[in-house]
Amino acid sequence: MKTPQQPHHTRWTLKCEVIIAFALTILFCCPFALAGENSGTSYPVGAQTVLSGTTPPDGKTVYYQYTAFYSAGELTDSHGKSIVPGFRLTVFANAAEVEHNWGVHVLGGSLLSLVAAPLVYEQIETPGGNAAKANIANPDIGIAEIGYNKGSWHWTYGFHVYAPGASYDRNRMLNVGQHYFTLAPLANFTFMPNHGKTEISSKLQFDHNLTNRDTHYQSGNEFIWEYDAMQNVSKKVAVGVNGYFLQQLTDDTQNGLTFEDGHRGRNLAIGPEVRFNVGHAILAVKYFRDTLTQNRPKGNEFWFQFGLPLGNWGKAAH
């Protein structure tokens, strides 16, 4: 395994295909107009910004760990205006992921699979009441991805399924995770020129949300773009910018009818990122600030995440 400073051997990534279904997933049954499922996503948008296109070597496995903290003091409407005085949302999430390269060559690339499980604690304060809950949120099942590595270019494409959260009650003010399946085709790429001292990464994903059978509510489909641009400032440290853009493409519906004005969500998040090489691990510390927000909570996110190869294959880099 090589570090990001050595792109010709970089075969694994600090991937964030984890499901940390935090802040934006909790507001079922809250007595406000935007407290429906339209304010949430099954996928923790912003997770996949670091080296998103790289993969483990053939036959190898990488373990990833992610910790996130989110705090929001606004819930916005379709015009981006805050609509709930005294609204406060706090989320702490911790998730683990294992990704494996099967060493099977398909369409000129390598076949990969992954699974991720998040544990999330959420707390909400509103004029209508307060609530707190911890539970397993939406698991991520990466059924199949195909990965490629050509010089400074690394890319994958594939299909993921986000399963419903572990516990749901339509009459409960606070639920952790979404109570429906999401089907998500996606593509990732990482470009590492300048002998690996520069990194430009992006992930493109389309989320098709199925219906919550308990509420007959279907969240609209979403387009997600996650990105980072990093530059090494030393052999083991890189700094740069990262973030994401989310745009809901179709209306929310309930019982087959458009829910209110459709409540199409939108958010542009941006902030700094620092990436470290520590032994055989890669660590990243990230911050986002929500902007241009519509029909979603608006706040700040902090992420700490790392990736570690299982077994001794990472020792070849040192």
Steps between C-alpha positions, in 0.01 A plus 500: 500500500627842409407826665320774302839655430583198282214461254650219294448265793195660658247216492277575791294794614366671800157416366198625679223279369359499844154572600503763769135597457527798728319833541307492176317175570317552824200724466212258432184605692637824639221763501651734238449526128850380407527233764432222254715246322582759234761649735707182511725277291597135537858583400712730723576762239855631527652175621676405176743780427841344570680298229162377385618332181777279642455136604673220693735276297372172355409255775548757779273655763491842666327599822359852535378685808301823496392741769281802430345783700223717360329803654221705343315801634268547202241300309445662161206516261485503119629859497791430734339682792508368856151388599525353852603745775707330767585205276817313600630173360809318631632172359795278587573206268753219490519250215717211385550373146682207343584503129640200314653464154411151377787485252249417227546699180181630339478737202870578534475588870489327839181393679444657844237470773448675832273517801465780754299536819446828689410564861339843545390712795262787425349773713240754392359805675191680368218713645283190456721280719841341538620148424817293490575153366788269407474216252641338189424714195483398134757228418688532171536190283737551209376211290755552225753756384761475230828679565771619261851640551688654207804707594381811683133413438290283731127448451209272585135461415237279653171455681414534870191428707423690820276293726247640751613592850478248782198648679207713390171618649284735296358650821842570652632855476855382435612212278860419415538426131251485215236227488535401136749360250710725278651377173813688397711471184825693546838584355823619669828631367831620639772678300844519665748690280829659606633166630201467726551833675169628362163329536173584326209269582129488425208270560175512301197316634130473415269395783168341410293486818227240541179554696470484877217247528404614850436860395449456122754780461758493221795737515604647166802377307828682557820583315813519718845630410782474756846640441839591637817672374814438706867598486787351700679745727737232631569133442225394738254792502265636233256789530219622282128551457211254490125491505190396310199614302159335533202576279168318527370437149142384561227593745421325823166320482257347748225259395600571143448878524761775513566588863431873549736683258712190436762601757798449276814505710821676409830568669850615409756419769863613495790509741865410569651155520831367635628153411777316687712191439555328834686173471296276273181702554359806329303744714288798403347784699225694320262790559195610298277805520153470345406769246221555244290267716137425420260263680776363721669581830781756466809473715859375533665159470827365636640166379785280615566192287778250435577197285726209592597197285429164662791257502861597423468618140529865603857443625632498145462876488746568781 
